[in-house]
Amino acid sequence: MKNYYFFLSFFLILSAAGFSQNKTTNTDELVTSTDSIVDAPKINLDSIQFKASSEMLDEEKYWAIIEKSIKETTNQEDQEIFLVSEIEHLSPKEMIGFRLRTDKLLFDSYTSNLWCANYVISNGASEDGFDYFRCWLISRGKEAFYKTQETPDYLVNLVGNEPEVHDFEGFWYVGMNAFKNMTHKDAEAYIDYENFKTNDENYPILEFNWNVDEPKTMEVICPVLFKKFWKK
């Protein structure tokens, strides 16, 4: 019987020692794991740098984003929100590229004929108003933009039956806003203006081939629009 109690006591002592060792090991593992979490490197957003770029977003990719926004929204406010959200999926350089592509299209459409068409359908158009009109035109998609460039009267397919101001100022800033949202930085600092010249600072001096005091000169440029909208 004494031997029985001796072996039982010995077994209990060994079991207790083993449990204590396992507990110590688990605790050490937990401490090591916790230390690993504490010591894990953190990303410092302020340290991220983007090289200034003069590269425009691929034009087909640009127009695909515009077309998607047209299909997915029914008003200008929603389209602006949708565009910012879509652009946020691009890389920071591509976000800058979206703005640069917009500036290039605005530059290319800074023409006397298009300003005349804008003046007719709006019954007036300031310089800023002409900028926002062209933003609106770009927001209507590739076909609308290029066909209107070729023939201003194409606008008759895009506007209503009464003279109305068509502008979309917010469109000009969707790329900039997306960049700001994702990087917390101002996009202007990341545009290489030394190598990107097709922007509003370098618009050509227009030689107007129409005069509001001579309406017939406007009718020559866009006869369909003139007949439908000119009220003066």
C-alpha positions as MATLAB code, in Angstrom:
seq = 'MKNYYFFLSFFLILSAAGFSQNKTTNTDELVTSTDSIVDAPKINLDSIQFKASSEMLDEEKYWAIIEKSIKETTNQEDQEIFLVSEIEHLSPKEMIGFRLRTDKLLFDSYTSNLWCANYVISNGASEDGFDYFRCWLISRGKEAFYKTQETPDYLVNLVGNEPEVHDFEGFWYVGMNAFKNMTHKDAEAYIDYENFKTNDENYPILEFNWNVDEPKTMEVICPVLFKKFWKK';
ca = [
       0.000    0.000    0.000;
       2.866    2.378    0.837;
       4.332    1.704   -2.590;
       1.010    2.527   -4.140;
       0.843    5.935   -2.432;
       4.487    6.580   -3.297;
       3.958    6.043   -7.029;
       0.706    8.021   -6.961;
       2.458   10.987   -5.324;
       5.343   10.746   -7.797;
       2.922   10.758  -10.761;
       1.076   13.822   -9.471;
       4.342   15.716   -9.002;
       5.416   14.951  -12.591;
       2.018   16.037  -13.949;
       2.145   19.318  -12.077;
       5.654   20.030  -13.358;
       4.578   19.334  -16.934;
       1.550   21.627  -16.679;
       3.681   24.410  -15.258;
       6.180   24.079  -18.110;
       3.424   24.152  -20.765;
       1.869   27.195  -19.156;
       5.205   28.984  -19.147;
       5.758   28.088  -22.806;
       2.296   29.331  -23.828;
       2.830   32.550  -21.887;
       6.181   33.066  -23.572;
       4.569   32.487  -26.966;
       1.849   35.012  -26.145;
       4.399   37.599  -25.075;
       6.414   36.977  -28.227;
       3.285   37.285  -30.374;
       2.245   40.504  -28.640;
       5.730   41.925  -28.991;
       5.599   41.151  -32.710;
       2.375   43.140  -33.083;
       3.763   46.096  -31.147;
       7.008   46.072  -33.111;
       5.326   45.728  -36.548;
       6.260   48.669  -38.803;
       3.505   51.214  -39.443;
       2.935   52.956  -42.777;
       3.489   56.676  -42.546;
       1.291   58.254  -45.208;
       3.186   61.528  -44.881;
       6.337   59.791  -46.081;
       4.821   58.651  -49.396;
       6.108   60.712  -52.295;
       4.816   60.905  -55.871;
       6.938   62.270  -58.650;
       5.391   65.172  -60.541;
       3.894   63.884  -63.779;
       3.000   65.262  -67.203;
       1.561   61.943  -68.434;
      -2.114   61.917  -69.360;
      -4.360   58.963  -68.621;
      -4.834   56.666  -71.625;
      -7.636   58.251  -73.644;
      -9.692   55.084  -74.077;
      -9.484   54.387  -70.342;
     -10.511   57.979  -69.699;
     -13.570   57.783  -71.942;
     -14.538   54.377  -70.500;
     -14.804   55.988  -67.052;
     -16.923   58.818  -68.477;
     -19.234   56.426  -70.332;
     -19.693   54.310  -67.215;
     -20.637   57.387  -65.216;
     -23.259   58.313  -67.820;
     -24.825   54.849  -67.684;
     -24.818   54.630  -63.892;
     -26.218   58.074  -63.028;
     -29.155   60.271  -63.995;
     -28.075   63.729  -62.859;
     -24.978   65.873  -62.672;
     -24.549   65.699  -58.900;
     -24.590   61.908  -58.878;
     -22.289   61.763  -61.884;
     -19.715   63.903  -60.096;
     -19.822   61.647  -57.025;
     -19.612   58.530  -59.191;
     -16.628   59.856  -61.132;
     -14.660   60.659  -57.983;
     -15.367   57.169  -56.660;
     -14.242   55.532  -59.914;
     -11.084   57.602  -60.176;
     -10.148   56.646  -56.631;
      -9.546   53.102  -57.956;
      -6.724   54.404  -60.160;
      -3.118   54.770  -59.086;
      -2.071   58.238  -57.851;
      -0.233   58.852  -61.129;
      -3.326   57.876  -63.110;
      -5.472   60.220  -61.008;
      -3.146   63.026  -62.006;
      -3.367   61.704  -65.556;
      -7.161   61.977  -65.488;
      -6.903   65.676  -64.704;
      -4.272   66.180  -67.389;
      -6.422   64.403  -69.991;
      -9.328   66.680  -69.027;
      -7.102   69.747  -69.415;
      -5.949   68.552  -72.838;
      -9.541   68.087  -74.030;
     -10.460   71.512  -72.698;
      -7.457   72.973  -74.509;
      -8.367   71.276  -77.788;
     -11.976   72.480  -77.588;
     -11.059   76.111  -76.885;
     -12.276   77.276  -80.299;
     -14.194   80.196  -81.704;
     -16.848   77.972  -83.301;
     -17.622   76.104  -80.110;
     -17.799   79.322  -78.113;
     -20.317   80.609  -80.645;
     -22.462   77.495  -80.210;
     -22.278   77.859  -76.438;
     -23.309   81.508  -76.726;
     -26.310   80.645  -78.862;
     -27.758   77.850  -76.707;
     -27.143   79.798  -73.494;
     -28.003   83.261  -74.792;
     -24.601   84.424  -73.611;
     -21.359   82.897  -72.358;
     -18.549   84.367  -70.282;
     -14.996   83.008  -70.416;
     -15.524   80.997  -67.224;
     -18.904   79.894  -68.511;
     -17.272   78.637  -71.702;
     -14.800   76.593  -69.621;
     -17.614   74.983  -67.626;
     -19.635   74.413  -70.802;
     -16.759   72.396  -72.255;
     -16.510   70.429  -69.008;
     -20.185   69.590  -69.455;
     -19.581   68.601  -73.059;
     -16.754   66.224  -72.082;
     -18.998   64.713  -69.412;
     -21.440   63.727  -72.182;
     -18.930   61.247  -73.600;
     -16.478   60.713  -76.418;
     -18.970   60.726  -79.301;
     -20.688   63.892  -78.110;
     -17.372   65.656  -77.623;
     -15.793   64.857  -80.958;
     -18.926   65.202  -83.079;
     -19.608   68.615  -81.565;
     -16.018   69.563  -82.307;
     -16.597   68.697  -85.962;
     -20.089   70.183  -86.212;
     -21.307   72.510  -83.435;
     -24.897   71.911  -84.569;
     -24.558   68.383  -83.152;
     -25.374   69.999  -79.815;
     -29.012   70.006  -80.848;
     -28.993   66.303  -79.924;
     -27.722   67.009  -76.407;
     -29.785   69.957  -75.217;
     -33.442   70.735  -74.623;
     -35.847   72.946  -76.534;
     -35.269   76.192  -74.666;
     -32.125   78.296  -74.201;
     -30.340   77.026  -71.124;
     -26.931   77.294  -69.514;
     -25.133   73.979  -69.793;
     -22.142   73.807  -67.487;
     -20.445   71.347  -65.154;
     -17.808   73.159  -63.121;
     -17.399   70.265  -60.686;
     -16.292   67.946  -63.479;
     -13.024   69.846  -63.781;
     -12.057   68.843  -60.246;
     -13.057   65.174  -59.987;
      -9.501   63.927  -60.592;
      -8.067   66.402  -58.091;
     -10.653   65.493  -55.463;
     -10.050   61.764  -55.876;
      -6.300   62.323  -55.479;
      -6.867   64.384  -52.337;
      -9.194   61.770  -50.860;
      -6.728   58.926  -51.355;
      -3.381   60.611  -50.642;
      -4.338   63.571  -48.427;
      -2.189   65.687  -50.721;
      -2.922   68.442  -53.242;
      -2.701   67.223  -56.825;
      -1.359   70.559  -58.104;
       1.991   69.800  -56.473;
       2.286   66.607  -58.518;
       1.637   68.045  -61.972;
       4.743   68.692  -64.054;
       3.763   71.979  -65.656;
       7.219   72.358  -67.151;
       6.393   69.550  -69.557;
       2.596   69.788  -69.667;
       1.576   72.897  -71.550;
      -1.943   72.121  -72.813;
      -3.754   73.736  -69.910;
      -5.801   76.847  -69.244;
      -2.680   78.932  -68.604;
      -1.682   78.477  -72.236;
      -4.937   78.843  -74.168;
      -4.376   80.485  -77.555;
      -5.656   83.972  -78.291;
      -8.819   83.352  -80.281;
      -9.604   85.196  -83.471;
     -13.390   85.271  -83.356;
     -15.129   84.632  -86.663;
     -18.461   85.780  -85.241;
     -19.845   88.866  -83.565;
     -22.869   89.023  -81.294;
     -23.732   92.393  -82.838;
     -23.891   90.693  -86.219;
     -26.098   87.640  -85.594;
     -25.777   86.445  -89.162;
     -22.114   85.662  -88.493;
     -23.254   83.302  -85.737;
     -25.886   81.717  -87.936;
     -23.210   80.768  -90.446;
     -21.368   78.734  -87.802;
     -24.317   76.851  -86.321;
     -27.483   77.441  -88.384;
     -29.558   74.711  -86.708;
     -28.795   75.935  -83.200;
     -29.249   79.535  -84.232;
     -32.697   78.909  -85.695;
     -33.809   76.975  -82.617;
     -32.364   79.077  -79.804;
     -31.438   82.582  -80.817;
     -33.930   84.962  -79.201;
     -32.376   88.392  -79.673;
];
